[in-house]
Each structure stands twice: as C-alpha cells, then as structure tokens.
Amino acid sequence: MLIREFVSAALRHESAAAIGEQIAAGYRRVPQTEPDEWGAATTTADVATEELLVRLDAEERAAGRRSW
C-alpha cells in the first residue's frame, strides 16, 4: 500500500510538472505582452471598460441622476 501511494504521488508530481512546463513553453512562444490574431488583451479590456462606463453614465443621466 505504501509503495502504491508513493508511486501515485510521484506520478502526480511529474504530471503537474509536465503541465506547468507546457504552460511556460506556451508563454515563451507567445508572450502575453505581444498581441495575437485576436488583438492585445489589455487594449481590448481597456476599450470594453471605457465603453461600459460610457453606457452606465448615459443610463444614470437618463434616469435623472448625476454622472460619476
């Protein structure tokens, strides 16, 4: 039983390490700071946030409330 637990734990550790290395290799190939075919994630998030705030501000004014 002890040997089975040891082997199982070793396999889990190796598997987790291999997955971690695959993730790291992906980031080395395509660093987060470089935009891909979908565009830059940070720019897209900034634009989406700005558009949301403009819409919320318009809703607040339409409801008779002051803008932020």
N, C-alpha and C positions, 0 to 999 in steps of 0.2 A: 504494500500500500504506500509506503513512504517513497519508494522508487518511482511509482506511478505519479505521485504528486510532484516529485522533483522534476521528472521528465516533462510533465504537463506545464509546470511553471516555466521551465526553460524554453519550451516551445512558444508559450505565450509571450515571453520576453523577446525572443528572436523575431516573432511575428510583429510585435509592436515596434521594434527597432527597424525592421524592414519597411513597414508602412511609413514610419517617420522619415526614413531616408528617401523614400519615393516622393513624399510631400516636399522635402527640402530640395530634391533634384528638380522638381517641377518649378519651384520658385527660382532656382538658379537658371533654368532655361528661360523663364518668362518672369522677371522680377515684377513685383507689384507696382512699382513706380512707372513702368512702361505701359502705355495704353495698348490694348489688343484690338482685334477687329470690332469689338463692341464699344470701344472708346475708353477713356480714362474713368475708372470707377469713382474717384474722388470728384472729378468735374461733374459727372452725371449726378452724383449725390448732392453737390452744391446747387446745381441748377434745379433739381427737383425740390430741394428745401426752399429755395427762393420762390419758386412758383407756388408752392404750398402756402408760404407766408403771405404772398400777394393775394391769393384766393381767400385766405382766412381774414385778412384785413378788409377785403371787399365785403365779405359776409357780415363782419362786425359793423361796418359803416351802413350797410343795407338794413341792418337790424336797429339802427339808430344809436349805436354805441361808438365811443371814441376809438380811433385806431391805437394800436400799441405804440 
